[in-house]
């Protein structure tokens, strides 16, 4: 129930923000790269544009940091399940996933170097949407098809 409620809340907030932006700026003039700051500037609220631009600058590096920190553990879990090669499950004496981190880092740096940011932004957003959709659908499916005596 918590996941469904969270999805409903987040979806409602997203729709409300989208409607608010579309109400501020004609649809054709909404910036693809910085929608809310440009929208607030369009209607003459420079201070709100500065706050939302600062929010974008603050949140984007945090998202990248969380992604980079989580990637080796995600690769580890996928490797344990047999979806990635066993090298991603190798740990050193301290429990760190050095090889998995190194491989994931090389792949991330290569992609970041070769792919323009505008494409990366859209690909990352699409990938996150797809991952959350698959995860949420899986949770709902497991809850509906699991035995009645399951502990969750």
Secondary structure per residue as TSV (DSSP state, phi and psi in degrees):
chain	resnum	aa	ss	phi	psi
A	1	X	-	360.0	-36.6
A	2	X	H	-63.9	-39.2
A	3	X	H	-66.1	-44.6
A	4	X	H	-62.5	-44.2
A	5	X	H	-63.1	-42.2
A	6	X	H	-62.2	-43.5
A	7	X	H	-61.2	-41.2
A	8	X	H	-64.3	-44.2
A	9	X	H	-64.3	-48.5
A	10	X	H	-64.1	-42.0
A	11	X	H	-63.3	-41.7
A	12	X	H	-62.7	-43.2
A	13	X	H	-63.9	-41.7
A	14	X	H	-63.8	-44.9
A	15	X	H	-64.4	-42.1
A	16	X	H	-61.8	-43.7
A	17	X	H	-64.7	-41.6
A	18	X	H	-64.0	-42.9
A	19	X	H	-65.0	-39.2
A	20	X	H	-62.9	-43.7
A	21	X	H	-65.9	-42.4
A	22	X	H	-67.0	-26.4
A	23	X	H	-77.3	-26.0
A	24	X	H	-81.1	-39.5
A	25	X	S	-128.1	139.7
A	26	X	-	-57.2	141.3
A	27	X	G	-51.7	-40.9
A	28	X	G	-67.2	-20.8
A	29	X	G	-101.9	3.7
A	30	X	-	-69.8	127.5
A	31	X	-	-70.3	135.1
A	32	X	S	-74.5	-27.1
A	33	X	S	-97.0	-29.6
A	34	X	-	-148.9	70.2
A	35	X	H	-60.4	-55.8
A	36	X	H	-69.3	-45.6
A	37	X	H	-58.0	-44.5
A	38	X	H	-67.8	-34.6
A	39	X	H	-63.3	-44.9
A	40	X	H	-66.3	-37.1
A	41	X	H	-64.9	-37.1
A	42	X	H	-59.7	-38.7
A	43	X	T	-94.3	4.5
A	44	X	T	91.5	15.4
A	45	X	-	-105.0	76.0
A	46	X	H	-61.0	-37.2
A	47	X	H	-64.5	-39.5
A	48	X	H	-69.5	-34.8
A	49	X	H	-63.0	-41.5
A	50	X	H	-64.8	-41.3
A	51	X	H	-64.4	-45.4
A	52	X	H	-69.1	-34.3
A	53	X	H	-65.5	-40.9
A	54	X	H	-62.8	-40.0
A	55	X	H	-61.0	-42.8
A	56	X	H	-62.8	-43.1
A	57	X	H	-67.5	-29.6
A	58	X	H	-80.0	-42.8
A	59	X	H	-76.6	-38.7
A	60	X	H	-57.9	-48.9
A	61	X	H	-63.4	-32.4
A	62	X	H	-66.4	-40.4
A	63	X	H	-62.7	-43.4
A	64	X	H	-62.9	-43.0
A	65	X	H	-61.9	-45.8
A	66	X	H	-63.6	-40.3
A	67	X	H	-62.2	-46.0
A	68	X	H	-64.9	-38.8
A	69	X	H	-72.4	-32.3
A	70	X	H	-84.6	-23.6
A	71	X	H	-56.7	-46.3
A	72	X	H	-61.3	-37.4
A	73	X	H	-70.5	-35.8
A	74	X	H	-64.6	-43.0
A	75	X	H	-63.4	-38.4
A	76	X	H	-60.2	-49.0
A	77	X	H	-62.7	-40.5
A	78	X	H	-67.8	-33.8
A	79	X	H	-69.7	-40.0
A	80	X	H	-60.6	-37.1
A	81	X	T	-79.3	-3.7
A	82	X	T	87.6	10.6
A	83	X	S	-87.9	-17.4
A	84	X	S	-130.3	162.4
A	85	X	-	-60.9	154.7
A	86	X	G	-61.3	-17.2
A	87	X	G	-60.2	-26.3
A	88	X	G	-74.3	-10.8
A	89	X	G	-97.7	-4.8
A	90	X	-	-72.3	126.2
A	91	X	-	-116.0	150.0
A	92	X	-	-86.1	-174.9
A	93	X	T	-64.4	-20.8
A	94	X	T	-91.8	-2.0
A	95	X	S	87.2	11.9
A	96	X	-	-86.8	147.9
A	97	X	-	-97.1	69.0
A	98	X	H	-60.7	-49.6
A	99	X	H	-66.6	-43.1
A	100	X	H	-62.5	-40.0
A	101	X	H	-65.2	-43.4
A	102	X	H	-63.1	-46.4
A	103	X	H	-64.8	-47.5
A	104	X	H	-61.5	-40.3
A	105	X	H	-64.2	-42.7
A	106	X	H	-63.1	-42.3
A	107	X	H	-64.5	-44.2
A	108	X	H	-63.0	-44.5
A	109	X	H	-64.8	-40.8
A	110	X	H	-62.3	-47.2
A	111	X	H	-63.4	-44.5
A	112	X	H	-63.5	-30.9
A	113	X	H	-76.4	-38.0
A	114	X	H	-95.2	-24.6
A	115	X	S	-102.5	129.7
A	116	X	-	-60.0	147.3
A	117	X	H	-60.6	-36.5
A	118	X	H	-61.3	-36.5
A	119	X	H	-72.7	-41.4
A	120	X	H	-59.9	-42.7
A	121	X	H	-58.0	-48.5
A	122	X	H	-67.3	-40.4
A	123	X	H	-65.0	-41.4
A	124	X	H	-65.7	-44.2
A	125	X	H	-61.3	-44.7
A	126	X	H	-64.8	-42.1
A	127	X	H	-63.7	-42.0
A	128	X	H	-65.4	-43.0
A	129	X	H	-59.9	-45.1
A	130	X	H	-64.4	-42.9
A	131	X	H	-63.8	-45.4
A	132	X	H	-65.8	-38.5
A	133	X	H	-63.7	-44.7
A	134	X	H	-64.9	-41.3
A	135	X	H	-64.3	-47.8
A	136	X	H	-65.1	-40.8
A	137	X	H	-63.6	-38.2
A	138	X	H	-65.3	-41.8
A	139	X	H	-61.8	-44.6
A	140	X	H	-63.7	-43.3
A	141	X	H	-62.9	-44.3
A	142	X	H	-63.7	-40.9
A	143	X	H	-65.2	-33.8
A	144	X	H	-80.6	-29.1
A	145	X	H	-107.2	-4.6
A	146	X	S	-79.4	160.4
A	147	X	-	-62.1	155.2
A	148	X	T	-65.4	-25.7
A	149	X	T	-90.7	12.7
A	150	X	-	-64.8	145.7
A	151	X	-	-78.8	-10.2
A	152	X	-	-98.0	360.0
